[in-house]
Amino acid sequence: MNFINNTINGNCSKCASCCGSLLPLTDKDIKRIKYIVKAKKLKPCRPKIAATVEFDLICPFLTVNKKCSIYNERPTICRLFKCDKRGMVEENEQSELKGAIPYDMRDFFN
């Protein structure tokens, strides 16, 4: 398997390549994001690259400017993700994802 390093000198390039719609979420993540979607009456974002396709795997919280619309409330996996290390979560942080289940981020809008 080939690994694409999207960093610039080891730092996040803010390319948003890691922003997928299917993520492992903890119960706390789900409750927190459901609350913020309802409280702020958020609607799914449609980045320009996805505007012309019927189905995409881009996170619905990713804006057209490649910014996370729920950055302060983003899921644990997003907080821990290391784009310079094959997406691996450091061993000492893995316990934070204990019990996480695959969740489609679009389900927050159903």
Residue pairs with C-beta under 8 A, 6 or more apart in sequence:
3 86
4 17
5 83
5 84
6 12
6 13
6 15
6 17
6 18
6 83
7 13
7 83
7 84
10 84
11 84
12 83
13 83
14 66
15 66
16 47
16 62
16 66
17 83
18 78
18 81
18 83
18 87
19 58
19 59
19 61
19 62
19 66
19 68
20 57
20 58
20 59
20 105
21 56
21 57
21 58
21 59
21 60
21 104
21 105
21 106
22 57
22 102
22 103
22 104
22 105
23 59
23 75
23 77
23 78
23 102
23 103
23 105
24 77
24 97
24 100
24 101
24 102
24 103
25 33
25 75
25 76
25 77
25 100
25 101
25 103
26 75
26 76
26 96
26 97
26 98
26 99
26 100
27 99
28 76
29 75
29 76
29 77
29 100
29 103
30 103
32 73
33 70
33 73
33 75
33 108
34 108
36 42
36 70
36 73
37 70
37 108
37 109
42 61
42 69
42 70
42 109
43 109
44 60
44 61
44 106
44 109
45 60
45 61
45 62
45 63
45 64
45 69
46 60
46 64
47 58
47 62
47 63
47 64
47 66
48 64
49 56
49 58
50 56
50 58
59 68
59 105
60 105
60 106
60 108
60 109
61 68
61 69
61 70
61 74
61 105
62 68
62 69
63 69
68 74
68 78
76 96
76 97
76 100
77 89
77 97
77 100
80 89
80 90
80 93
80 96
80 97
81 87
81 89
82 88
82 89
82 90
89 96
89 97
